[in-house]
Amino acid sequence: MTSPIVRQALYLEVADRLRGMIHARALRNGEWIDELRLAGELGISRTPLREALKVLATEGLVRLEPRRGCFVNELSAQDLEDIFPLMAMLEGRCAHEAACKASDAQLAALAPLHEALAGHAAAGRIDAYYQTNYLIHEAVQALAGNQWLVDMVGNLRKVLSLSRHRSLAWPGRIQESCAEHLAIFEALRAREPERAEALARHHLMRQLEVLRALAAADDAPPLSDLPAAEETAHERTRQSRARARRTHA
């Protein structure tokens, strides 16, 4: 006997919609969530919305504060320092297992994604690059064939989506990231699990290094506080970052 189709609970559909809004920055980091307005926009009551927010709170995407309401979470510098080494270890293991387990046909299916990634990097299309990059990471995780590993990576990736592709705005990072991905892919096709793992770990830790540099640049003193000899170099850095942000926008 055929089992009936069970419709997904409304609050889970709402949770999916809210995740998409956070990833698309329609709900920004640190923003207070106006439940009444949002429920009206989504055409739902506040009950499924609140249940959905509880789901996102368990994922670390939002935080619920007594008497203040719900806010989109923000990752602190310490959060990034704590999470990225874990992600590097886990994604490195994904690459290791994928190099051992994936068939030639499965690896060949990744080639178009890497070609698209290279095209987006060359054109500076950060949003498109990020989406393709995400698909590649998910594909490698699936090829690892280890559900426990995939679940752990997936949970951390949801949290890291709060810092969504900020590192790619750093001058030259998108091209560097692409080169790292192509090197990992080459190691996978060569069936070199240790090399694939090392390259994947480096790829994640390099992202952290760039985020550190971005944070340091954001905290730099104003030009009026710098010695004259430092002003020119600082201004060049500021202009480079401004160009990167315009590209990102």
PyRosetta script that sets phi, psi and omega in degrees:
from pyrosetta import init, pose_from_sequence

init()
pose = pose_from_sequence("MTSPIVRQALYLEVADRLRGMIHARALRNGEWIDELRLAGELGISRTPLREALKVLATEGLVRLEPRRGCFVNELSAQDLEDIFPLMAMLEGRCAHEAACKASDAQLAALAPLHEALAGHAAAGRIDAYYQTNYLIHEAVQALAGNQWLVDMVGNLRKVLSLSRHRSLAWPGRIQESCAEHLAIFEALRAREPERAEALARHHLMRQLEVLRALAAADDAPPLSDLPAAEETAHERTRQSRARARRTHA")
pose.set_psi(1, 133.5)
pose.set_omega(1, -178.8)
pose.set_phi(2, -73.6)
pose.set_psi(2, 133.4)
pose.set_omega(2, 178.7)
pose.set_phi(3, -75.4)
pose.set_psi(3, 142.5)
pose.set_omega(3, 178.4)
pose.set_phi(4, -69.2)
pose.set_psi(4, 153.3)
pose.set_omega(4, 176.7)
pose.set_phi(5, -76.7)
pose.set_psi(5, 125.9)
pose.set_omega(5, 179.1)
pose.set_phi(6, -100.5)
pose.set_psi(6, 121.5)
pose.set_omega(6, -179.0)
pose.set_phi(7, -72.2)
pose.set_psi(7, 137.9)
pose.set_omega(7, 178.5)
pose.set_phi(8, -62.6)
pose.set_psi(8, 139.9)
pose.set_omega(8, 178.6)
pose.set_phi(9, -56.5)
pose.set_psi(9, 142.3)
pose.set_omega(9, -175.9)
pose.set_phi(10, -56.9)
pose.set_psi(10, -41.3)
pose.set_omega(10, -176.0)
pose.set_phi(11, -64.7)
pose.set_psi(11, -27.5)
pose.set_omega(11, 176.8)
pose.set_phi(12, -72.8)
pose.set_psi(12, -36.3)
pose.set_omega(12, 175.0)
pose.set_phi(13, -64.7)
pose.set_psi(13, -40.1)
pose.set_omega(13, 178.5)
pose.set_phi(14, -64.8)
pose.set_psi(14, -40.3)
pose.set_omega(14, 178.6)
pose.set_phi(15, -60.5)
pose.set_psi(15, -41.2)
pose.set_omega(15, 177.4)
pose.set_phi(16, -61.6)
pose.set_psi(16, -42.4)
pose.set_omega(16, -180.0)
pose.set_phi(17, -64.2)
pose.set_psi(17, -42.1)
pose.set_omega(17, -179.0)
pose.set_phi(18, -66.8)
pose.set_psi(18, -37.9)
pose.set_omega(18, 176.2)
pose.set_phi(19, -59.1)
pose.set_psi(19, -44.5)
pose.set_omega(19, 179.0)
pose.set_phi(20, -61.7)
pose.set_psi(20, -38.8)
pose.set_omega(20, 179.5)
pose.set_phi(21, -66.8)
pose.set_psi(21, -36.9)
pose.set_omega(21, 177.8)
pose.set_phi(22, -68.7)
pose.set_psi(22, -43.4)
pose.set_omega(22, -179.8)
pose.set_phi(23, -64.9)
pose.set_psi(23, -34.9)
pose.set_omega(23, -179.9)
pose.set_phi(24, -84.7)
pose.set_psi(24, -0.7)
pose.set_omega(24, 179.2)
pose.set_phi(25, 67.2)
pose.set_psi(25, 18.9)
pose.set_omega(25, 170.2)
pose.set_phi(26, -69.2)
pose.set_psi(26, -28.8)
pose.set_omega(26, 168.1)
pose.set_phi(27, -115.1)
pose.set_psi(27, 115.0)
pose.set_omega(27, -171.0)
pose.set_phi(28, -93.8)
pose.set_psi(28, 157.4)
pose.set_omega(28, 179.1)
pose.set_phi(29, -54.8)
pose.set_psi(29, 130.8)
pose.set_omega(29, 178.8)
pose.set_phi(30, 85.1)
pose.set_psi(30, -7.7)
pose.set_omega(30, -175.5)
pose.set_phi(31, -73.7)
pose.set_psi(31, 136.8)
pose.set_omega(31, 172.6)
pose.set_phi(32, -73.1)
pose.set_psi(32, 133.8)
pose.set_omega(32, -177.9)
pose.set_phi(33, -92.5)
pose.set_psi(33, 114.2)
pose.set_omega(33, 178.2)
pose.set_phi(34, -80.4)
pose.set_psi(34, 97.2)
pose.set_omega(34, -173.3)
pose.set_phi(35, -63.1)
pose.set_psi(35, -40.0)
pose.set_omega(35, -178.3)
pose.set_phi(36, -64.5)
pose.set_psi(36, -46.8)
pose.set_omega(36, 179.4)
pose.set_phi(37, -64.8)
pose.set_psi(37, -44.6)
pose.set_omega(37, -176.4)
pose.set_phi(38, -66.8)
pose.set_psi(38, -39.4)
pose.set_omega(38, 177.5)
pose.set_phi(39, -61.7)
pose.set_psi(39, -39.8)
pose.set_omega(39, 178.1)
pose.set_phi(40, -64.5)
pose.set_psi(40, -42.0)
pose.set_omega(40, 180.0)
pose.set_phi(41, -64.5)
pose.set_psi(41, -36.2)
pose.set_omega(41, -178.1)
pose.set_phi(42, -86.4)
pose.set_psi(42, -9.6)
pose.set_omega(42, 179.0)
pose.set_phi(43, 70.7)
pose.set_psi(43, 36.8)
pose.set_omega(43, -178.7)
pose.set_phi(44, -132.0)
pose.set_psi(44, 169.7)
pose.set_omega(44, 173.8)
pose.set_phi(45, -83.0)
pose.set_psi(45, 172.2)
pose.set_omega(45, -178.3)
pose.set_phi(46, -75.8)
pose.set_psi(46, -17.8)
pose.set_omega(46, -178.0)
pose.set_phi(47, -64.4)
pose.set_psi(47, -53.8)
pose.set_omega(47, 178.0)
pose.set_phi(48, -65.4)
pose.set_psi(48, -29.8)
pose.set_omega(48, 177.7)
pose.set_phi(49, -64.2)
pose.set_psi(49, -45.1)
pose.set_omega(49, -179.4)
pose.set_phi(50, -66.4)
pose.set_psi(50, -37.0)
pose.set_omega(50, 176.9)
pose.set_phi(51, -65.1)
pose.set_psi(51, -38.1)
pose.set_omega(51, 178.0)
pose.set_phi(52, -65.4)
pose.set_psi(52, -40.0)
pose.set_omega(52, 179.3)
pose.set_phi(53, -64.8)
pose.set_psi(53, -33.8)
pose.set_omega(53, 176.1)
pose.set_phi(54, -63.9)
pose.set_psi(54, -38.8)
pose.set_omega(54, 177.4)
pose.set_phi(55, -62.4)
pose.set_psi(55, -45.7)
pose.set_omega(55, -178.8)
pose.set_phi(56, -67.6)
pose.set_psi(56, -29.3)
pose.set_omega(56, 177.5)
pose.set_phi(57, -65.8)
pose.set_psi(57, -39.4)
pose.set_omega(57, 178.4)
pose.set_phi(58, -67.3)
pose.set_psi(58, -23.7)
pose.set_omega(58, 178.5)
pose.set_phi(59, -87.4)
pose.set_psi(59, -7.6)
pose.set_omega(59, 179.9)
pose.set_phi(60, 85.3)
pose.set_psi(60, 8.3)
pose.set_omega(60, -178.5)
pose.set_phi(61, -82.9)
pose.set_psi(61, -29.4)
pose.set_omega(61, 177.4)
pose.set_phi(62, -133.3)
pose.set_psi(62, 164.9)
pose.set_omega(62, 174.5)
pose.set_phi(63, -130.2)
pose.set_psi(63, 140.6)
pose.set_omega(63, 179.8)
pose.set_phi(64, -102.9)
pose.set_psi(64, 122.5)
pose.set_omega(64, -178.1)
pose.set_phi(65, -114.9)
pose.set_psi(65, 126.1)
pose.set_omega(65, 179.7)
pose.set_phi(66, -55.7)
pose.set_psi(66, 132.8)
pose.set_omega(66, 176.6)
pose.set_phi(67, 65.5)
pose.set_psi(67, 1.5)
pose.set_omega(67, 178.3)
pose.set_phi(68, -117.7)
pose.set_psi(68, -28.0)
pose.set_omega(68, 179.2)
pose.set_phi(69, 108.5)
pose.set_psi(69, -153.9)
pose.set_omega(69, -174.5)
pose.set_phi(70, -114.8)
pose.set_psi(70, 139.3)
pose.set_omega(70, -179.2)
pose.set_phi(71, -130.0)
pose.set_psi(71, 145.1)
pose.set_omega(71, 170.5)
pose.set_phi(72, -67.2)
pose.set_psi(72, 132.9)
pose.set_omega(72, -176.0)
pose.set_phi(73, -69.5)
pose.set_psi(73, 159.1)
pose.set_omega(73, 172.9)
pose.set_phi(74, -126.7)
pose.set_psi(74, 138.3)
pose.set_omega(74, 177.2)
pose.set_phi(75, -90.2)
pose.set_psi(75, 126.5)
pose.set_omega(75, 177.0)
pose.set_phi(76, -80.2)
pose.set_psi(76, 168.9)
pose.set_omega(76, 176.2)
pose.set_phi(77, -59.2)
pose.set_psi(77, -37.9)
pose.set_omega(77, 179.9)
pose.set_phi(78, -68.8)
pose.set_psi(78, -35.3)
pose.set_omega(78, 175.8)
pose.set_phi(79, -58.1)
pose.set_psi(79, -45.7)
pose.set_omega(79, -179.3)
pose.set_phi(80, -65.1)
pose.set_psi(80, -39.6)
pose.set_omega(80, 178.3)
pose.set_phi(81, -64.0)
pose.set_psi(81, -32.6)
pose.set_omega(81, 179.9)
pose.set_phi(82, -78.8)
pose.set_psi(82, -39.0)
pose.set_omega(82, -171.7)
pose.set_phi(83, -82.3)
pose.set_psi(83, -42.8)
pose.set_omega(83, -172.7)
pose.set_phi(84, -61.7)
pose.set_psi(84, -40.7)
pose.set_omega(84, 176.2)
pose.set_phi(85, -61.1)
pose.set_psi(85, -35.4)
pose.set_omega(85, 176.3)
pose.set_phi(86, -65.9)
pose.set_psi(86, -45.1)
pose.set_omega(86, 178.9)
pose.set_phi(87, -62.3)
pose.set_psi(87, -38.9)
pose.set_omega(87, 179.3)
pose.set_phi(88, -62.0)
pose.set_psi(88, -43.0)
pose.set_omega(88, 179.2)
pose.set_phi(89, -64.5)
pose.set_psi(89, -46.2)
pose.set_omega(89, -176.6)
pose.set_phi(90, -70.0)
pose.set_psi(90, -44.7)
pose.set_omega(90, -179.7)
pose.set_phi(91, -70.2)
pose.set_psi(91, -31.1)
pose.set_omega(91, 173.9)
pose.set_phi(92, -61.5)
pose.set_psi(92, -42.2)
pose.set_omega(92, 178.2)
pose.set_phi(93, -65.6)
pose.set_psi(93, -37.1)
pose.set_omega(93, 175.8)
pose.set_phi(94, -57.8)
pose.set_psi(94, -46.5)
pose.set_omega(94, -179.5)
pose.set_phi(95, -64.1)
pose.set_psi(95, -40.0)
pose.set_omega(95, 178.9)
pose.set_phi(96, -59.3)
pose.set_psi(96, -50.2)
pose.set_omega(96, -177.3)
pose.set_phi(97, -69.6)
pose.set_psi(97, -34.5)
pose.set_omega(97, 177.9)
pose.set_phi(98, -63.8)
pose.set_psi(98, -40.1)
pose.set_omega(98, 179.6)
pose.set_phi(99, -63.5)
pose.set_psi(99, -29.3)
pose.set_omega(99, -179.3)
pose.set_phi(100, -84.4)
pose.set_psi(100, -35.4)
pose.set_omega(100, -167.5)
pose.set_phi(101, -104.3)
pose.set_psi(101, -30.0)
pose.set_omega(101, -172.0)
pose.set_phi(102, -68.1)
pose.set_psi(102, 144.5)
pose.set_omega(102, 176.5)
pose.set_phi(103, -80.3)
pose.set_psi(103, 164.9)
pose.set_omega(103, 177.5)
pose.set_phi(104, -60.1)
pose.set_psi(104, -39.5)
pose.set_omega(104, -179.5)
pose.set_phi(105, -65.4)
pose.set_psi(105, -40.2)
pose.set_omega(105, 179.0)
pose.set_phi(106, -64.9)
pose.set_psi(106, -40.5)
pose.set_omega(106, 178.1)
pose.set_phi(107, -69.0)
pose.set_psi(107, -38.3)
pose.set_omega(107, 178.6)
pose.set_phi(108, -61.8)
pose.set_psi(108, -31.4)
pose.set_omega(108, -179.7)
pose.set_phi(109, -67.8)
pose.set_psi(109, -16.0)
pose.set_omega(109, 178.0)
pose.set_phi(110, -82.4)
pose.set_psi(110, -15.4)
pose.set_omega(110, -176.1)
pose.set_phi(111, -58.0)
pose.set_psi(111, -46.8)
pose.set_omega(111, 179.7)
pose.set_phi(112, -60.6)
pose.set_psi(112, -35.0)
pose.set_omega(112, 178.0)
pose.set_phi(113, -64.7)
pose.set_psi(113, -41.3)
pose.set_omega(113, 179.5)
pose.set_phi(114, -70.1)
pose.set_psi(114, -33.4)
pose.set_omega(114, 175.2)
pose.set_phi(115, -64.8)
pose.set_psi(115, -43.0)
pose.set_omega(115, 177.7)
pose.set_phi(116, -64.3)
pose.set_psi(116, -39.7)
pose.set_omega(116, 179.1)
pose.set_phi(117, -59.6)
pose.set_psi(117, -45.2)
pose.set_omega(117, -180.0)
pose.set_phi(118, -63.1)
pose.set_psi(118, -38.2)
pose.set_omega(118, 178.0)
pose.set_phi(119, -64.7)
pose.set_psi(119, -43.1)
pose.set_omega(119, 178.9)
pose.set_phi(120, -65.4)
pose.set_psi(120, -38.4)
pose.set_omega(120, 179.2)
pose.set_phi(121, -64.8)
pose.set_psi(121, -44.1)
pose.set_omega(121, -179.1)
pose.set_phi(122, -62.8)
pose.set_psi(122, -35.3)
pose.set_omega(122, -178.3)
pose.set_phi(123, -88.6)
pose.set_psi(123, -7.5)
pose.set_omega(123, -179.3)
pose.set_phi(124, 71.9)
pose.set_psi(124, 26.8)
pose.set_omega(124, -179.8)
pose.set_phi(125, -85.7)
pose.set_psi(125, 88.7)
pose.set_omega(125, -170.4)
pose.set_phi(126, -65.4)
pose.set_psi(126, -46.6)
pose.set_omega(126, -178.4)
pose.set_phi(127, -61.7)
pose.set_psi(127, -46.2)
pose.set_omega(127, 179.7)
pose.set_phi(128, -65.7)
pose.set_psi(128, -37.8)
pose.set_omega(128, 178.0)
pose.set_phi(129, -61.8)
pose.set_psi(129, -45.3)
pose.set_omega(129, -178.2)
pose.set_phi(130, -60.2)
pose.set_psi(130, -44.5)
pose.set_omega(130, -179.1)
pose.set_phi(131, -62.4)
pose.set_psi(131, -43.7)
pose.set_omega(131, 179.4)
pose.set_phi(132, -68.3)
pose.set_psi(132, -40.6)
pose.set_omega(132, 176.0)
pose.set_phi(133, -56.7)
pose.set_psi(133, -43.0)
pose.set_omega(133, 179.9)
pose.set_phi(134, -62.1)
pose.set_psi(134, -43.4)
pose.set_omega(134, 179.9)
pose.set_phi(135, -63.5)
pose.set_psi(135, -38.0)
pose.set_omega(135, 179.2)
pose.set_phi(136, -65.7)
pose.set_psi(136, -45.2)
pose.set_omega(136, 178.5)
pose.set_phi(137, -59.7)
pose.set_psi(137, -44.6)
pose.set_omega(137, 179.5)
pose.set_phi(138, -63.4)
pose.set_psi(138, -39.3)
pose.set_omega(138, -178.6)
pose.set_phi(139, -65.2)
pose.set_psi(139, -42.7)
pose.set_omega(139, 179.2)
pose.set_phi(140, -64.9)
pose.set_psi(140, -39.5)
pose.set_omega(140, 177.3)
pose.set_phi(141, -61.8)
pose.set_psi(141, -42.3)
pose.set_omega(141, 179.5)
pose.set_phi(142, -64.3)
pose.set_psi(142, -38.8)
pose.set_omega(142, -179.3)
pose.set_phi(143, -69.5)
pose.set_psi(143, -19.0)
pose.set_omega(143, 176.9)
pose.set_phi(144, -66.4)
pose.set_psi(144, -26.5)
pose.set_omega(144, 176.2)
pose.set_phi(145, 63.9)
pose.set_psi(145, 33.3)
pose.set_omega(145, -178.2)
pose.set_phi(146, -130.5)
pose.set_psi(146, 98.4)
pose.set_omega(146, -172.6)
pose.set_phi(147, -63.7)
pose.set_psi(147, -34.8)
pose.set_omega(147, 178.3)
pose.set_phi(148, -62.7)
pose.set_psi(148, -42.5)
pose.set_omega(148, 179.4)
pose.set_phi(149, -66.2)
pose.set_psi(149, -44.4)
pose.set_omega(149, -179.8)
pose.set_phi(150, -61.3)
pose.set_psi(150, -41.8)
pose.set_omega(150, -179.8)
pose.set_phi(151, -63.5)
pose.set_psi(151, -42.5)
pose.set_omega(151, -179.7)
pose.set_phi(152, -65.4)
pose.set_psi(152, -43.4)
pose.set_omega(152, 178.3)
pose.set_phi(153, -64.2)
pose.set_psi(153, -42.3)
pose.set_omega(153, -178.7)
pose.set_phi(154, -61.6)
pose.set_psi(154, -40.4)
pose.set_omega(154, 179.6)
pose.set_phi(155, -64.5)
pose.set_psi(155, -43.3)
pose.set_omega(155, 179.2)
pose.set_phi(156, -70.3)
pose.set_psi(156, -34.1)
pose.set_omega(156, -179.1)
pose.set_phi(157, -64.9)
pose.set_psi(157, -34.2)
pose.set_omega(157, 176.8)
pose.set_phi(158, -60.1)
pose.set_psi(158, -42.6)
pose.set_omega(158, 179.8)
pose.set_phi(159, -67.8)
pose.set_psi(159, -43.0)
pose.set_omega(159, -178.3)
pose.set_phi(160, -67.7)
pose.set_psi(160, -16.8)
pose.set_omega(160, 177.2)
pose.set_phi(161, -62.5)
pose.set_psi(161, -17.3)
pose.set_omega(161, 177.4)
pose.set_phi(162, -66.7)
pose.set_psi(162, -24.8)
pose.set_omega(162, 176.9)
pose.set_phi(163, -102.2)
pose.set_psi(163, 29.6)
pose.set_omega(163, -170.5)
pose.set_phi(164, -41.0)
pose.set_psi(164, 114.4)
pose.set_omega(164, 175.3)
pose.set_phi(165, 42.2)
pose.set_psi(165, 25.4)
pose.set_omega(165, 177.2)
pose.set_phi(166, -61.1)
pose.set_psi(166, -36.5)
pose.set_omega(166, -177.9)
pose.set_phi(167, -63.7)
pose.set_psi(167, -25.3)
pose.set_omega(167, -177.6)
pose.set_phi(168, -70.7)
pose.set_psi(168, -14.5)
pose.set_omega(168, 178.1)
pose.set_phi(169, -79.1)
pose.set_psi(169, -12.2)
pose.set_omega(169, 179.0)
pose.set_phi(170, -68.8)
pose.set_psi(170, 130.9)
pose.set_omega(170, -176.4)
pose.set_phi(171, -52.0)
pose.set_psi(171, 125.1)
pose.set_omega(171, 177.7)
pose.set_phi(172, 84.2)
pose.set_psi(172, -9.3)
pose.set_omega(172, -174.5)
pose.set_phi(173, -68.5)
pose.set_psi(173, -37.1)
pose.set_omega(173, -176.4)
pose.set_phi(174, -63.4)
pose.set_psi(174, -39.0)
pose.set_omega(174, 178.1)
pose.set_phi(175, -69.9)
pose.set_psi(175, -39.9)
pose.set_omega(175, 178.4)
pose.set_phi(176, -63.4)
pose.set_psi(176, -43.7)
pose.set_omega(176, 178.7)
pose.set_phi(177, -60.8)
pose.set_psi(177, -41.9)
pose.set_omega(177, 179.8)
pose.set_phi(178, -62.8)
pose.set_psi(178, -43.7)
pose.set_omega(178, 178.6)
pose.set_phi(179, -61.0)
pose.set_psi(179, -37.8)
pose.set_omega(179, 177.7)
pose.set_phi(180, -64.0)
pose.set_psi(180, -43.1)
pose.set_omega(180, 179.1)
pose.set_phi(181, -63.8)
pose.set_psi(181, -42.3)
pose.set_omega(181, -179.7)
pose.set_phi(182, -65.0)
pose.set_psi(182, -34.9)
pose.set_omega(182, 178.0)
pose.set_phi(183, -67.7)
pose.set_psi(183, -40.1)
pose.set_omega(183, 177.0)
pose.set_phi(184, -62.6)
pose.set_psi(184, -43.5)
pose.set_omega(184, -179.6)
pose.set_phi(185, -62.0)
pose.set_psi(185, -40.5)
pose.set_omega(185, 178.6)
pose.set_phi(186, -62.3)
pose.set_psi(186, -41.6)
pose.set_omega(186, 179.1)
pose.set_phi(187, -66.2)
pose.set_psi(187, -36.1)
pose.set_omega(187, 177.1)
pose.set_phi(188, -63.8)
pose.set_psi(188, -46.9)
pose.set_omega(188, -178.3)
pose.set_phi(189, -67.5)
pose.set_psi(189, -28.0)
pose.set_omega(189, 178.6)
pose.set_phi(190, -83.0)
pose.set_psi(190, -1.5)
pose.set_omega(190, -179.4)
pose.set_phi(191, 58.4)
pose.set_psi(191, 49.0)
pose.set_omega(191, 178.9)
pose.set_phi(192, -116.1)
pose.set_psi(192, 83.0)
pose.set_omega(192, -174.1)
pose.set_phi(193, -60.9)
pose.set_psi(193, -40.2)
pose.set_omega(193, -179.2)
pose.set_phi(194, -65.7)
pose.set_psi(194, -41.4)
pose.set_omega(194, 179.1)
pose.set_phi(195, -67.5)
pose.set_psi(195, -42.7)
pose.set_omega(195, 178.4)
pose.set_phi(196, -60.0)
pose.set_psi(196, -42.2)
pose.set_omega(196, -180.0)
pose.set_phi(197, -64.5)
pose.set_psi(197, -45.2)
pose.set_omega(197, -179.7)
pose.set_phi(198, -62.6)
pose.set_psi(198, -41.4)
pose.set_omega(198, -179.4)
pose.set_phi(199, -67.2)
pose.set_psi(199, -39.5)
pose.set_omega(199, 179.3)
pose.set_phi(200, -65.7)
pose.set_psi(200, -41.0)
pose.set_omega(200, 177.4)
pose.set_phi(201, -62.1)
pose.set_psi(201, -44.2)
pose.set_omega(201, 179.1)
pose.set_phi(202, -60.8)
pose.set_psi(202, -40.9)
pose.set_omega(202, -179.2)
pose.set_phi(203, -58.0)
pose.set_psi(203, -45.1)
pose.set_omega(203, -179.4)
pose.set_phi(204, -69.9)
pose.set_psi(204, -42.3)
pose.set_omega(204, -178.1)
pose.set_phi(205, -70.8)
pose.set_psi(205, -28.1)
pose.set_omega(205, 175.6)
pose.set_phi(206, -66.6)
pose.set_psi(206, -36.2)
pose.set_omega(206, 175.2)
pose.set_phi(207, -58.9)
pose.set_psi(207, -43.0)
pose.set_omega(207, 178.9)
pose.set_phi(208, -62.8)
pose.set_psi(208, -40.8)
pose.set_omega(208, 178.8)
pose.set_phi(209, -59.8)
pose.set_psi(209, -41.1)
pose.set_omega(209, -179.6)
pose.set_phi(210, -68.8)
pose.set_psi(210, -39.7)
pose.set_omega(210, 177.2)
pose.set_phi(211, -63.0)
pose.set_psi(211, -36.3)
pose.set_omega(211, 174.9)
pose.set_phi(212, -62.4)
pose.set_psi(212, -43.6)
pose.set_omega(212, 179.5)
pose.set_phi(213, -63.5)
pose.set_psi(213, -40.2)
pose.set_omega(213, 177.2)
pose.set_phi(214, -62.8)
pose.set_psi(214, -42.4)
pose.set_omega(214, 179.1)
pose.set_phi(215, -64.1)
pose.set_psi(215, -40.0)
pose.set_omega(215, 178.9)
pose.set_phi(216, -65.4)
pose.set_psi(216, -38.9)
pose.set_omega(216, 178.6)
pose.set_phi(217, -66.8)
pose.set_psi(217, -37.3)
pose.set_omega(217, 178.3)
pose.set_phi(218, -65.5)
pose.set_psi(218, -30.1)
pose.set_omega(218, -177.7)
pose.set_phi(219, -91.3)
pose.set_psi(219, 1.6)
pose.set_omega(219, -177.1)
pose.set_phi(220, -64.5)
pose.set_psi(220, 148.1)
pose.set_omega(220, -180.0)
pose.set_phi(221, -68.7)
pose.set_psi(221, 156.2)
pose.set_omega(221, 176.7)
pose.set_phi(222, -64.1)
pose.set_psi(222, 160.5)
pose.set_omega(222, -176.3)
pose.set_phi(223, -58.5)
pose.set_psi(223, -34.0)
pose.set_omega(223, -177.9)
pose.set_phi(224, -64.0)
pose.set_psi(224, -20.5)
pose.set_omega(224, -179.2)
pose.set_phi(225, -94.3)
pose.set_psi(225, -2.6)
pose.set_omega(225, -176.4)
pose.set_phi(226, -96.8)
pose.set_psi(226, 147.2)
pose.set_omega(226, 171.3)
pose.set_phi(227, -61.0)
pose.set_psi(227, 152.8)
pose.set_omega(227, -175.1)
pose.set_phi(228, -56.5)
pose.set_psi(228, -37.9)
pose.set_omega(228, -177.7)
pose.set_phi(229, -65.7)
pose.set_psi(229, -24.9)
pose.set_omega(229, -177.4)
pose.set_phi(230, -90.0)
pose.set_psi(230, -16.8)
pose.set_omega(230, -173.2)
pose.set_phi(231, -61.6)
pose.set_psi(231, -44.3)
pose.set_omega(231, -175.5)
pose.set_phi(232, -62.5)
pose.set_psi(232, -45.6)
pose.set_omega(232, 179.8)
pose.set_phi(233, -64.2)
pose.set_psi(233, -40.3)
pose.set_omega(233, 179.8)
pose.set_phi(234, -66.1)
pose.set_psi(234, -39.5)
pose.set_omega(234, 179.6)
pose.set_phi(235, -65.6)
pose.set_psi(235, -38.3)
pose.set_omega(235, 177.3)
pose.set_phi(236, -62.0)
pose.set_psi(236, -42.6)
pose.set_omega(236, 178.1)
pose.set_phi(237, -62.7)
pose.set_psi(237, -43.7)
pose.set_omega(237, -179.7)
pose.set_phi(238, -61.9)
pose.set_psi(238, -42.8)
pose.set_omega(238, -179.8)
pose.set_phi(239, -66.0)
pose.set_psi(239, -38.8)
pose.set_omega(239, 178.5)
pose.set_phi(240, -62.3)
pose.set_psi(240, -42.7)
pose.set_omega(240, -179.6)
pose.set_phi(241, -68.3)
pose.set_psi(241, -34.9)
pose.set_omega(241, 178.8)
pose.set_phi(242, -64.9)
pose.set_psi(242, -41.3)
pose.set_omega(242, 177.6)
pose.set_phi(243, -63.3)
pose.set_psi(243, -40.9)
pose.set_omega(243, 179.1)
pose.set_phi(244, -62.7)
pose.set_psi(244, -40.3)
pose.set_omega(244, 180.0)
pose.set_phi(245, -67.3)
pose.set_psi(245, -36.5)
pose.set_omega(245, 177.3)
pose.set_phi(246, -64.6)
pose.set_psi(246, -39.0)
pose.set_omega(246, 176.7)
pose.set_phi(247, -63.6)
pose.set_psi(247, -42.2)
pose.set_omega(247, 179.8)
pose.set_phi(248, -62.6)
pose.set_psi(248, -40.8)
pose.set_omega(248, 179.9)
pose.set_phi(249, -64.6)
pose.dump_pdb("model.pdb")
